[in-house]
Amino acid sequence: MYSFEGDYRRKPQQNLAGASRRDERTVLLQHAQLERLKREQQRKKHDAALKIQAHARSFVTRRLQCAQKRKEFDEAQQAAGRRNLNLDELVPYLKKLLFFYSHILDANRLIWVLQHFLKHQRDIKLKSISSSQWLWRLRWILRMCMRYNSETLPDGAYSLAIPLRVLEVFTTREDTEKVLRENSYRYLESIFVYLIQHSYFEQLRKLLDEKVPLMVEETSVAPTPISKCLLDMIKRPMDLISYVDRKEDFSTLVLQELCKSVFSPRLSDPIRMFVVPALTEFKDFPYVQLIACVNRLQLEPTINLLYCVLSLDSSNQFSWCKSEEALTNYLQVLASLSSTIVMAEQSVSEQQQADNDSDNESDGNVTDQEADILQKCVEMLNEQQRVNCILSTVEQNRSNPAALLQPLCRLCHHLLITNKLAVHKYKLLYMLAFKPMFLKHLWISLASIRQTSLFGGTGAAATSLLQIISRGIALSAEDTDKIVPLLAVFCSLFSLLIATLHDTEFFLEQNNSAEQTSNNRQQHAMPFTIAELAVLSGHLKGVCLGLVELAFPDTRPTVRDDYKNAVLGPMSAVQSRHDTQIWTHLFKVSHNDSDINLKLLG
């Protein structure tokens, strides 16, 4: 503690090696990381510079090579003069044209090659069967013809006659059969598959919109020769469907691209006034395959596609009535596409209210066209022959009537949503209302729909969806799609039927046997007995009470919205608002029906 050496002051200690600095480990690691990042950025800059330089050099080299090949092409062309070249002499020109072709610079060179193709059309077709190289060259030339036609539209400096003639010569079935005979269908299938996969219908749609003149009314007669040529180009792939070996694959490809490029987008005047009426009179139009394709691929529903499907139906004499599978596909397609009627009516009404001022004329034209298409869809759905075919085929289908009820009720449900007086507006609805056996089957199907059990199956132990609704419990999206269309259609149609019945029609002779009573029920308008009506009214009364909580969720003091959002996420609020609209509409129609039943039984 105390020093007795005589030194009571501490001497300063000095390190002659310099001050020692001790850095922490984290500082060293951060410094090393920054150095690595700098080196990585330098490497990336260097690699990017190399890639840019390589692309620039390759672009310049390609331009020089293309210019050199063009010069060689022109020199060889001048040397050939007006001499007819054979196929072997034509091959070097094709190779060079394939290498440097550009629409802006090489249109005349392509026309010169196409002229030689027309001179040797028979030999080229025969070569395409025996040589895969010539088949590839021919498909590439035809693809260039389509590109040439669509790219020539803006300036109009070049004629379309020769490319269209080449397409006609090498894709027409009748001309090809004369040369290739039994090999013609395989040849045409290969060509059309290649062209359709490379925007055949999309480019054809551009040509139709530009080259077909405006028309005052619908017509199937081509106004100009080029209009007829373009229409034939649409018909040729569809005409080939019944001849090829792989019909399903080829028809799916053709009809899918036709719907996506021509039918589903906004219908221009040439498509609506000329193409659709002309295809309506096309006897070999594959309408059944079109319906199957739309149903199987589940294409995006649009009001334009619905208009085309209904328009093309009239020409085929309702061919979907001939088989049960075609009928099922037809009803499922109408059920899916009819949802666009609801959206179209809402958009038309909103735009008409918002467009009181005439500042934007184009929006008004779009609204007028959409309203016109919507009106025509409603008129075609109300055609007497169409409605009679649907009703007769549904009644005659005894094998599996439940398979047709779901799509038919979805279609009717979409029609019910469009208008408050839809039952009186659409023939399909008010004619179904006076089909007692249909209402009987519909109620039996309603009572038999049960919730899918977590332990598998939907047997007798599973809970009926009607009971779940009567408890005010919201259903899943799958169960909602199952029961809501059926329940809404049944309530709407049955309430219309009951309002037209006399009191005596509710009673049958008590002395008749069960078989006689069943036969009388089939002949009379009332499909239910008094005992069945009592059970039915009890179910509907419970459904109405449960729908009060579902349609007006604010009246239920159970689970608050903020708790739902916290547990289920923000999307649950959007889904709940959508479901509330569905339950509100269902509550209105079921409430009217249950009131009528209770008054009659009371």
C-alpha positions as CSV (number, residue, x, y, z in Angstrom):
1,M,0.0,0.0,0.0
2,Y,2.8,2.4,0.8
3,S,6.2,2.5,-1.0
4,F,9.3,3.0,1.2
5,E,11.8,3.3,-1.7
6,G,11.9,7.0,-1.5
7,D,10.0,7.6,-4.8
8,Y,6.7,9.1,-3.9
9,R,5.9,10.3,-7.5
10,R,5.1,8.0,-10.4
11,K,7.3,8.4,-13.4
12,P,5.6,8.6,-16.9
13,Q,5.8,5.4,-18.9
14,Q,6.4,5.9,-22.7
15,N,6.1,3.2,-25.4
16,L,8.7,3.9,-28.0
17,A,7.0,1.5,-30.5
18,G,4.1,3.9,-31.0
19,A,0.6,4.0,-29.8
20,S,-1.2,0.7,-29.9
21,R,-4.9,0.8,-31.2
22,R,-7.2,-2.1,-30.5
23,D,-10.2,-2.2,-32.8
24,E,-13.2,-4.3,-32.0
25,R,-14.0,-7.4,-33.9
26,T,-17.2,-6.1,-35.4
27,V,-15.5,-3.1,-36.9
28,L,-13.0,-5.3,-38.6
29,L,-15.7,-7.6,-40.0
30,Q,-17.6,-4.6,-41.4
31,H,-14.5,-3.2,-43.0
32,A,-13.9,-6.5,-44.7
33,Q,-17.5,-6.7,-45.9
34,L,-17.3,-3.3,-47.4
35,E,-14.1,-4.2,-49.3
36,R,-15.8,-7.4,-50.7
37,L,-18.8,-5.3,-51.8
38,K,-16.6,-2.9,-53.6
39,R,-14.8,-5.7,-55.4
40,E,-18.1,-7.3,-56.3
41,Q,-19.5,-4.0,-57.8
42,Q,-16.3,-3.6,-59.8
43,R,-16.7,-7.1,-61.2
44,K,-20.3,-6.5,-62.1
45,K,-19.4,-3.2,-63.9
46,H,-16.7,-5.0,-65.8
47,D,-19.0,-7.9,-66.8
48,A,-21.8,-5.4,-67.8
49,A,-19.3,-3.4,-69.9
50,L,-18.2,-6.6,-71.6
51,K,-21.8,-7.7,-72.4
52,I,-22.7,-4.3,-73.8
53,Q,-19.6,-4.2,-76.0
54,A,-20.3,-7.8,-77.1
55,H,-23.9,-7.0,-78.0
56,A,-22.8,-3.8,-79.8
57,R,-20.1,-5.7,-81.8
58,S,-22.5,-8.5,-82.7
59,F,-25.2,-6.0,-83.8
60,V,-22.7,-4.2,-86.0
61,T,-21.4,-7.5,-87.3
62,R,-24.9,-8.8,-88.1
63,R,-25.7,-5.6,-89.9
64,L,-22.6,-5.8,-92.0
65,Q,-23.3,-9.5,-92.7
66,C,-26.9,-8.8,-93.6
67,A,-25.8,-6.0,-96.0
68,Q,-23.3,-8.4,-97.5
69,K,-25.9,-11.1,-98.0
70,R,-28.3,-8.6,-99.5
71,K,-25.7,-7.5,-102.0
72,E,-25.1,-11.2,-102.9
73,F,-28.8,-11.8,-103.2
74,D,-29.3,-8.8,-105.5
75,E,-26.3,-9.7,-107.6
76,A,-27.5,-13.3,-108.0
77,Q,-31.0,-12.0,-108.8
78,Q,-29.7,-9.7,-111.5
79,A,-27.6,-12.5,-112.9
80,A,-30.7,-14.8,-113.1
81,G,-32.7,-12.1,-114.8
82,R,-36.1,-13.2,-116.0
83,R,-35.1,-16.9,-116.2
84,N,-37.3,-19.4,-114.3
85,L,-35.3,-20.9,-111.5
86,N,-35.8,-24.5,-110.5
87,L,-36.2,-25.5,-106.8
88,D,-32.5,-26.4,-106.3
89,E,-31.5,-23.0,-107.7
90,L,-34.1,-21.3,-105.4
91,V,-32.6,-22.8,-102.2
92,P,-29.7,-20.3,-101.9
93,Y,-32.1,-17.4,-102.2
94,L,-34.3,-18.8,-99.5
95,K,-31.4,-19.3,-97.1
96,K,-30.1,-15.7,-97.7
97,L,-33.6,-14.3,-97.3
98,L,-34.2,-16.2,-94.1
99,F,-30.9,-14.8,-92.7
100,F,-31.4,-11.1,-93.4
101,Y,-35.2,-10.6,-93.9
102,S,-36.6,-7.3,-92.6
103,H,-40.0,-6.0,-93.6
104,I,-38.8,-2.5,-94.1
105,L,-35.9,-3.4,-96.4
106,D,-36.8,-6.7,-98.0
107,A,-40.4,-6.6,-99.0
108,N,-39.6,-6.6,-102.8
109,R,-37.2,-9.5,-102.3
110,L,-39.9,-11.5,-100.5
111,I,-42.4,-10.8,-103.3
112,W,-39.8,-12.0,-105.9
113,V,-39.4,-15.3,-104.0
114,L,-43.1,-15.7,-103.6
115,Q,-43.6,-15.4,-107.4
116,H,-41.2,-18.3,-107.9
117,F,-43.1,-20.3,-105.2
118,L,-46.3,-19.8,-107.2
119,K,-44.6,-21.1,-110.3
120,H,-43.5,-24.3,-108.6
121,Q,-46.4,-24.8,-106.3
122,R,-47.0,-28.4,-107.3
123,D,-43.3,-29.4,-106.8
124,I,-43.1,-27.6,-103.5
125,K,-46.1,-29.5,-102.2
126,L,-44.7,-32.8,-103.2
127,K,-41.3,-31.9,-101.7
128,S,-43.0,-30.9,-98.4
129,I,-44.3,-34.4,-98.0
130,S,-41.0,-36.1,-98.7
131,S,-38.6,-33.6,-97.2
132,S,-38.8,-32.0,-93.7
133,Q,-36.5,-29.2,-94.8
134,W,-38.9,-28.1,-97.5
135,L,-41.9,-28.4,-95.2
136,W,-40.1,-26.1,-92.8
137,R,-39.2,-23.6,-95.6
138,L,-42.8,-23.5,-96.8
139,R,-44.2,-22.9,-93.3
140,W,-41.7,-20.2,-92.7
141,I,-42.6,-18.5,-96.1
142,L,-46.3,-18.7,-95.2
143,R,-45.6,-17.2,-91.8
144,M,-43.7,-14.4,-93.5
145,C,-46.7,-13.8,-95.7
146,M,-48.9,-13.3,-92.7
147,R,-46.4,-10.9,-91.1
148,Y,-46.0,-9.1,-94.4
149,N,-49.8,-8.6,-94.6
150,S,-50.2,-7.3,-91.0
151,E,-47.1,-5.1,-91.1
152,T,-48.0,-3.5,-94.5
153,L,-51.3,-2.1,-93.0
154,P,-49.9,1.2,-91.5
155,D,-48.3,2.5,-94.7
156,G,-50.2,0.7,-97.4
157,A,-47.2,1.1,-99.8
158,Y,-47.2,-2.6,-100.9
159,S,-49.9,-4.8,-102.4
160,L,-51.4,-7.8,-100.5
161,A,-52.3,-9.7,-103.7
162,I,-49.3,-12.0,-104.0
163,P,-48.9,-13.0,-100.3
164,L,-52.7,-13.7,-100.1
165,R,-52.5,-15.7,-103.3
166,V,-49.6,-17.8,-101.9
167,L,-51.6,-18.4,-98.7
168,E,-54.6,-19.5,-100.7
169,V,-52.7,-21.8,-103.0
170,F,-50.8,-23.7,-100.2
171,T,-53.6,-23.9,-97.6
172,T,-56.7,-24.7,-99.6
173,R,-58.0,-28.2,-99.1
174,E,-59.5,-28.8,-102.5
175,D,-56.3,-27.7,-104.4
176,T,-54.1,-29.7,-102.1
177,E,-56.2,-32.9,-102.5
178,K,-55.6,-32.8,-106.2
179,V,-51.8,-33.0,-105.8
180,L,-51.2,-34.9,-102.5
181,R,-54.4,-37.0,-102.3
182,E,-54.3,-39.0,-99.1
183,N,-51.3,-37.1,-97.7
184,S,-53.0,-33.7,-98.0
185,Y,-54.6,-33.7,-94.6
186,R,-51.4,-34.4,-92.8
187,Y,-49.7,-31.7,-94.8
188,L,-52.4,-29.1,-94.1
189,E,-52.5,-30.0,-90.4
190,S,-48.8,-29.4,-90.0
191,I,-49.0,-26.0,-91.8
192,F,-52.0,-24.7,-89.8
193,V,-50.6,-25.9,-86.5
194,Y,-47.4,-23.9,-87.2
195,L,-49.3,-20.8,-88.4
196,I,-51.8,-20.8,-85.5
197,Q,-49.1,-21.1,-83.0
198,H,-47.5,-18.0,-84.5
199,S,-50.5,-15.6,-84.2
200,Y,-52.4,-16.6,-87.3
201,F,-55.8,-15.5,-86.1
202,E,-54.5,-12.4,-84.4
203,Q,-52.9,-11.1,-87.6
204,L,-56.0,-12.1,-89.5
205,R,-58.1,-10.1,-87.1
206,K,-56.0,-7.0,-87.8
207,L,-56.5,-7.5,-91.6
208,L,-60.2,-7.8,-91.1
209,D,-60.5,-4.7,-89.0
210,E,-58.5,-2.7,-91.6
211,K,-59.6,-4.1,-95.0
212,V,-63.3,-4.8,-94.5
213,P,-65.3,-1.6,-95.2
214,L,-67.9,-0.3,-92.8
215,M,-71.4,-1.7,-93.2
216,V,-74.8,-0.3,-92.2
217,E,-76.4,-3.7,-91.3
218,E,-75.4,-7.3,-90.8
219,T,-74.7,-9.3,-93.9
220,S,-73.1,-12.6,-94.8
221,V,-72.2,-11.5,-98.3
222,A,-68.6,-10.2,-98.7
223,P,-68.7,-6.5,-99.6
224,T,-65.3,-6.7,-101.4
225,P,-63.1,-9.5,-102.9
226,I,-60.5,-9.1,-100.2
227,S,-63.2,-9.5,-97.6
228,K,-64.2,-12.9,-99.0
229,C,-60.5,-13.9,-99.2
230,L,-60.0,-13.1,-95.5
231,L,-63.2,-14.9,-94.5
232,D,-62.1,-18.0,-96.4
233,M,-58.8,-17.9,-94.4
234,I,-60.9,-18.1,-91.2
235,K,-62.9,-21.0,-92.5
236,R,-60.0,-23.2,-93.8
237,P,-58.7,-24.4,-90.4
238,M,-62.2,-25.2,-89.2
239,D,-63.1,-27.0,-92.5
240,L,-60.1,-29.2,-91.9
241,I,-61.2,-30.4,-88.4
242,S,-63.4,-33.2,-89.6
243,Y,-60.6,-34.6,-91.9
244,V,-57.5,-34.8,-89.7
245,D,-56.5,-37.8,-87.6
246,R,-56.0,-36.0,-84.2
247,K,-59.3,-34.2,-84.3
248,E,-59.5,-33.3,-80.6
249,D,-56.0,-31.7,-80.4
250,F,-56.3,-29.9,-83.6
251,S,-59.9,-28.6,-83.0
252,T,-58.9,-27.4,-79.5
253,L,-55.9,-25.4,-80.8
254,V,-58.0,-23.8,-83.7
255,L,-61.1,-23.0,-81.6
256,Q,-59.1,-21.8,-78.6
257,E,-57.1,-19.3,-80.7
258,L,-60.2,-18.3,-82.6
259,C,-62.0,-17.4,-79.4
260,K,-59.1,-15.6,-77.9
261,S,-58.3,-13.5,-81.0
262,V,-61.7,-13.0,-82.7
263,F,-64.6,-13.8,-80.4
264,S,-63.6,-12.7,-76.9
265,P,-62.1,-9.3,-77.5
266,R,-64.2,-6.2,-78.2
267,L,-66.2,-6.9,-81.4
268,S,-65.3,-4.4,-84.2
269,D,-67.9,-3.6,-86.9
270,P,-66.3,-6.0,-89.5
271,I,-66.4,-8.9,-87.0
272,R,-70.0,-8.2,-85.7
273,M,-71.5,-7.1,-89.0
274,F,-69.8,-9.5,-91.4
275,V,-67.7,-12.3,-89.9
276,V,-70.2,-13.6,-87.3
277,P,-73.2,-13.6,-89.8
278,A,-71.0,-15.3,-92.4
279,L,-69.9,-18.0,-90.0
280,T,-73.5,-18.4,-88.9
281,E,-74.3,-19.6,-92.5
282,F,-71.2,-21.8,-92.6
283,K,-72.6,-25.3,-92.7
284,D,-69.4,-27.1,-91.6
285,F,-68.8,-24.9,-88.6
286,P,-67.8,-27.1,-85.6
287,Y,-70.2,-25.7,-83.1
288,V,-70.3,-28.8,-80.8
289,Q,-66.5,-28.8,-80.7
290,L,-66.6,-25.1,-80.0
291,I,-68.9,-25.5,-77.0
292,A,-66.7,-28.4,-75.7
293,C,-63.6,-26.3,-76.1
294,V,-64.9,-23.3,-74.2
295,N,-66.2,-25.5,-71.4
296,R,-63.1,-27.6,-71.1
297,L,-60.6,-24.8,-71.2
298,Q,-62.7,-22.5,-69.1
299,L,-62.0,-19.4,-71.2
300,E,-62.4,-16.0,-69.7
301,P,-66.2,-15.1,-70.0
302,T,-67.0,-12.0,-71.9
303,I,-70.2,-10.6,-73.2
304,N,-68.7,-10.7,-76.7
305,L,-68.0,-14.4,-76.5
306,L,-71.6,-15.0,-75.3
307,Y,-72.9,-13.0,-78.2
308,C,-70.9,-15.1,-80.7
309,V,-71.8,-18.4,-79.0
310,L,-75.5,-17.6,-79.2
311,S,-75.3,-16.2,-82.8
312,L,-73.5,-19.3,-84.1
313,D,-76.0,-21.5,-82.4
314,S,-78.9,-20.5,-84.6
315,S,-77.2,-21.8,-87.8
316,N,-76.4,-25.2,-86.5
317,Q,-80.1,-26.0,-85.8
318,F,-79.3,-26.5,-82.1
319,S,-77.0,-29.4,-82.7
320,W,-76.2,-29.6,-79.0
321,C,-79.7,-31.2,-78.5
322,K,-78.6,-34.5,-80.1
323,S,-76.4,-35.8,-77.3
324,E,-76.4,-35.6,-73.5
325,E,-72.7,-34.7,-73.3
326,A,-73.2,-31.8,-75.8
327,L,-76.3,-30.6,-73.8
328,T,-74.3,-30.6,-70.6
329,N,-71.4,-28.7,-72.2
330,Y,-73.9,-26.2,-73.7
331,L,-75.7,-25.5,-70.4
332,Q,-72.3,-25.2,-68.5
333,V,-71.0,-22.7,-71.1
334,L,-74.2,-20.6,-71.0
335,A,-74.1,-20.7,-67.2
336,S,-70.5,-19.4,-67.2
337,L,-71.0,-16.8,-69.9
338,S,-74.3,-15.5,-68.6
339,S,-72.5,-14.0,-65.6
340,T,-71.3,-11.3,-68.0
341,I,-74.8,-10.1,-68.6
342,V,-74.9,-8.9,-65.0
343,M,-71.6,-7.1,-65.3
344,A,-72.6,-5.7,-68.7
345,E,-75.9,-4.3,-67.4
346,Q,-74.1,-2.7,-64.4
347,S,-71.4,-1.1,-66.6
348,V,-73.9,0.2,-69.2
349,S,-76.1,1.7,-66.5
350,E,-73.2,3.3,-64.7
351,Q,-71.7,4.8,-67.9
352,Q,-75.1,6.1,-69.1
353,Q,-75.5,7.9,-65.8
354,A,-71.9,9.3,-65.8
355,D,-71.9,10.3,-69.5
356,N,-74.6,12.9,-69.4
357,D,-72.1,15.3,-70.9
358,S,-71.0,14.6,-74.5
359,D,-67.3,15.5,-74.0
360,N,-66.0,12.1,-74.8
361,E,-67.7,10.6,-77.8
362,S,-65.7,7.4,-78.0
363,D,-66.8,6.2,-74.6
364,G,-70.4,6.8,-75.7
365,N,-69.8,4.7,-78.8
366,V,-68.4,1.9,-76.7
367,T,-71.4,2.1,-74.4
368,D,-73.9,2.1,-77.3
369,Q,-72.2,-1.0,-78.8
370,E,-72.1,-2.8,-75.5
371,A,-75.7,-2.0,-74.9
372,D,-76.6,-3.2,-78.4
373,I,-74.8,-6.5,-77.9
374,L,-76.4,-6.9,-74.5
375,Q,-79.9,-6.4,-75.9
376,K,-79.2,-8.9,-78.7
377,C,-78.0,-11.5,-76.2
378,V,-81.2,-11.1,-74.2
379,E,-83.2,-11.5,-77.4
380,M,-81.4,-14.6,-78.5
381,L,-81.8,-16.1,-75.0
382,N,-85.5,-15.5,-75.4
383,E,-85.8,-17.3,-78.8
384,Q,-88.7,-19.7,-78.7
385,Q,-86.9,-22.5,-80.5
386,R,-83.9,-22.3,-78.2
387,V,-86.0,-22.3,-75.0
388,N,-88.1,-25.2,-76.3
389,C,-85.0,-27.2,-77.1
390,I,-83.6,-26.7,-73.6
391,L,-86.8,-27.6,-71.9
392,S,-87.5,-30.7,-74.1
393,T,-83.9,-32.1,-73.7
394,V,-84.0,-31.5,-69.9
395,E,-87.3,-33.3,-69.6
396,Q,-86.2,-36.2,-71.8
397,N,-82.9,-36.7,-69.8
398,R,-83.7,-39.5,-67.4
399,S,-80.2,-40.9,-66.9
400,N,-78.7,-38.1,-64.8
401,P,-81.1,-35.1,-64.3
402,A,-79.1,-33.8,-61.4
403,A,-76.1,-33.2,-63.7
404,L,-78.2,-30.7,-65.7
405,L,-79.9,-29.0,-62.8
406,Q,-76.7,-27.3,-61.5
407,P,-75.7,-25.5,-64.8
408,L,-79.3,-24.8,-65.7
409,C,-80.0,-23.2,-62.3
410,R,-76.8,-21.1,-62.5
411,L,-78.0,-19.8,-65.9
412,C,-81.4,-19.0,-64.4
413,H,-79.8,-17.4,-61.3
414,H,-77.7,-15.0,-63.4
415,L,-80.8,-14.0,-65.3
416,L,-82.7,-13.4,-62.1
417,I,-80.0,-11.1,-60.8
418,T,-80.1,-8.9,-63.9
419,N,-83.6,-7.6,-63.4
420,K,-86.2,-7.5,-60.7
421,L,-88.9,-8.6,-63.2
422,A,-86.6,-11.3,-64.8
423,V,-89.2,-14.0,-64.2
424,H,-91.6,-12.2,-66.5
425,K,-88.9,-11.0,-68.9
426,Y,-87.2,-14.3,-69.8
427,K,-89.2,-17.1,-71.4
428,L,-86.9,-19.8,-70.0
429,L,-87.7,-18.7,-66.4
430,Y,-91.5,-18.4,-66.7
431,M,-91.8,-21.6,-68.8
432,L,-89.7,-23.5,-66.2
433,A,-92.1,-22.2,-63.5
434,F,-94.9,-24.2,-65.1
435,K,-93.0,-27.5,-65.2
436,P,-94.1,-29.3,-62.1
437,M,-91.7,-32.2,-62.4
438,F,-88.8,-29.8,-62.8
439,L,-89.7,-28.0,-59.6
440,K,-90.2,-31.4,-57.9
441,H,-86.7,-32.6,-58.9
442,L,-85.3,-29.2,-58.0
443,W,-86.6,-29.4,-54.4
444,I,-85.4,-33.0,-54.0
445,S,-81.9,-31.9,-55.1
446,L,-82.0,-29.0,-52.7
447,A,-82.9,-31.2,-49.8
448,S,-80.3,-33.7,-50.7
449,I,-77.3,-31.3,-50.9
450,R,-75.2,-31.8,-47.8
451,Q,-72.0,-30.4,-46.4
452,T,-68.8,-32.3,-47.2
453,S,-67.7,-34.0,-44.0
454,L,-64.2,-33.7,-42.7
455,F,-64.2,-37.4,-42.2
456,G,-65.0,-38.1,-45.8
457,G,-68.1,-38.5,-47.9
458,T,-71.5,-36.7,-47.8
459,G,-73.7,-39.5,-46.5
460,A,-76.8,-39.4,-44.4
461,A,-74.8,-38.3,-41.3
462,A,-73.6,-35.1,-43.0
463,T,-75.6,-31.9,-42.3
464,S,-78.0,-30.5,-44.9
465,L,-77.0,-27.1,-46.3
466,L,-80.5,-25.9,-45.8
467,Q,-80.2,-26.6,-42.0
468,I,-76.8,-24.8,-41.9
469,I,-78.4,-21.7,-43.6
470,S,-81.3,-21.8,-41.2
471,R,-78.9,-21.5,-38.3
472,G,-77.4,-18.4,-39.8
473,I,-74.0,-20.0,-40.4
474,A,-72.1,-18.7,-43.5
475,L,-71.1,-21.4,-46.0
476,S,-67.9,-21.9,-47.8
477,A,-67.5,-20.6,-51.3
478,E,-67.9,-24.1,-52.8
479,D,-71.1,-24.9,-50.8
480,T,-72.5,-21.4,-51.6
481,D,-72.0,-22.1,-55.4
482,K,-73.8,-25.4,-54.9
483,I,-77.0,-24.3,-53.1
484,V,-77.6,-20.6,-53.8
485,P,-78.5,-20.9,-57.5
486,L,-80.8,-23.8,-56.8
487,L,-82.5,-22.2,-53.9
488,A,-83.0,-18.8,-55.5
489,V,-84.4,-20.3,-58.7
490,F,-86.7,-22.6,-56.8
491,C,-88.1,-19.8,-54.7
492,S,-88.6,-17.5,-57.6
493,L,-90.3,-20.0,-59.9
494,F,-92.4,-21.6,-57.2
495,S,-93.7,-18.3,-56.0
496,L,-94.7,-17.5,-59.6
497,L,-96.5,-20.8,-59.9
498,I,-98.4,-20.5,-56.6
499,A,-99.7,-17.1,-57.5
500,T,-101.4,-18.6,-60.6
501,L,-103.0,-21.6,-58.9
502,H,-106.6,-22.0,-57.7
503,D,-107.3,-23.4,-54.2
504,T,-108.7,-26.7,-55.6
505,E,-105.4,-27.4,-57.4
506,F,-103.7,-27.9,-54.0
507,F,-105.9,-30.9,-53.2
508,L,-106.1,-34.3,-54.7
509,E,-108.6,-37.0,-54.1
510,Q,-107.9,-38.7,-50.8
511,N,-109.3,-42.0,-52.0
512,N,-106.8,-42.4,-54.8
513,S,-103.9,-44.7,-54.5
514,A,-100.4,-43.5,-54.3
515,E,-99.7,-44.4,-57.9
516,Q,-102.8,-42.5,-59.1
517,T,-101.9,-39.5,-57.0
518,S,-98.4,-39.5,-58.5
519,N,-99.9,-39.6,-62.0
520,N,-102.3,-36.8,-61.2
521,R,-99.4,-34.7,-59.8
522,Q,-97.6,-35.1,-63.1
523,Q,-100.7,-33.9,-65.0
524,H,-101.6,-31.1,-62.6
525,A,-99.7,-27.8,-62.1
526,M,-99.1,-28.3,-58.4
527,P,-96.2,-30.7,-57.8
528,F,-96.5,-31.1,-54.0
529,T,-99.1,-32.5,-51.7
530,I,-100.4,-30.6,-48.6
531,A,-98.1,-32.6,-46.4
532,E,-95.1,-32.0,-48.6
533,L,-96.0,-28.3,-48.6
534,A,-96.0,-28.1,-44.8
535,V,-92.5,-29.6,-44.7
536,L,-91.4,-27.4,-47.5
537,S,-92.7,-24.2,-45.8
538,G,-91.0,-25.2,-42.5
539,H,-87.7,-25.4,-44.3
540,L,-88.2,-22.1,-46.1
541,K,-89.2,-20.4,-42.9
542,G,-86.0,-21.5,-41.2
543,V,-84.0,-20.5,-44.2
544,C,-85.5,-17.0,-44.1
545,L,-84.7,-16.6,-40.4
546,G,-81.1,-17.7,-41.0
547,L,-80.8,-15.4,-44.0
548,V,-81.7,-12.4,-41.9
549,E,-78.4,-12.9,-40.0
550,L,-76.5,-13.6,-43.2
551,A,-78.0,-10.8,-45.3
552,F,-77.8,-8.3,-42.4
553,P,-74.7,-9.2,-40.5
554,D,-74.8,-6.0,-38.4
555,T,-77.8,-7.4,-36.5
556,R,-75.8,-10.4,-35.3
557,P,-73.9,-9.5,-32.0
558,T,-71.6,-12.5,-32.2
559,V,-68.3,-11.9,-34.1
560,R,-67.2,-8.4,-34.9
561,D,-65.6,-7.4,-38.2
562,D,-62.3,-6.3,-36.7
563,Y,-61.9,-9.7,-35.0
564,K,-62.7,-11.4,-38.4
565,N,-60.1,-9.3,-40.1
566,A,-57.5,-10.1,-37.5
567,V,-58.1,-13.8,-37.7
568,L,-59.0,-14.3,-41.4
569,G,-57.1,-11.4,-43.0
570,P,-58.2,-8.4,-44.9
571,M,-59.6,-10.4,-47.9
572,S,-62.3,-11.8,-45.6
573,A,-64.0,-8.4,-45.5
574,V,-64.2,-8.2,-49.3
575,Q,-65.5,-11.8,-49.5
576,S,-68.0,-11.1,-46.8
577,R,-69.4,-8.1,-48.6
578,H,-69.8,-10.2,-51.8
579,D,-71.5,-12.9,-49.8
580,T,-73.8,-10.4,-48.2
581,Q,-75.1,-9.3,-51.6
582,I,-75.8,-12.9,-52.5
583,W,-77.6,-13.6,-49.2
584,T,-79.6,-10.4,-49.6
585,H,-80.9,-11.3,-53.0
586,L,-81.6,-14.9,-51.8
587,F,-83.5,-13.5,-48.8
588,K,-85.8,-11.4,-51.0
589,V,-86.8,-14.2,-53.2
590,S,-87.2,-16.8,-50.4
591,H,-89.1,-14.4,-48.2
592,N,-91.7,-13.9,-50.9
593,D,-92.1,-17.6,-51.4
594,S,-92.3,-18.5,-47.7
595,D,-94.9,-15.7,-47.1
596,I,-97.1,-17.2,-49.9
597,N,-96.8,-20.7,-48.5
598,L,-97.5,-19.7,-44.9
599,K,-100.6,-17.8,-46.0
600,L,-101.9,-20.8,-48.0
601,L,-101.2,-23.2,-45.1
602,G,-102.4,-20.9,-42.4
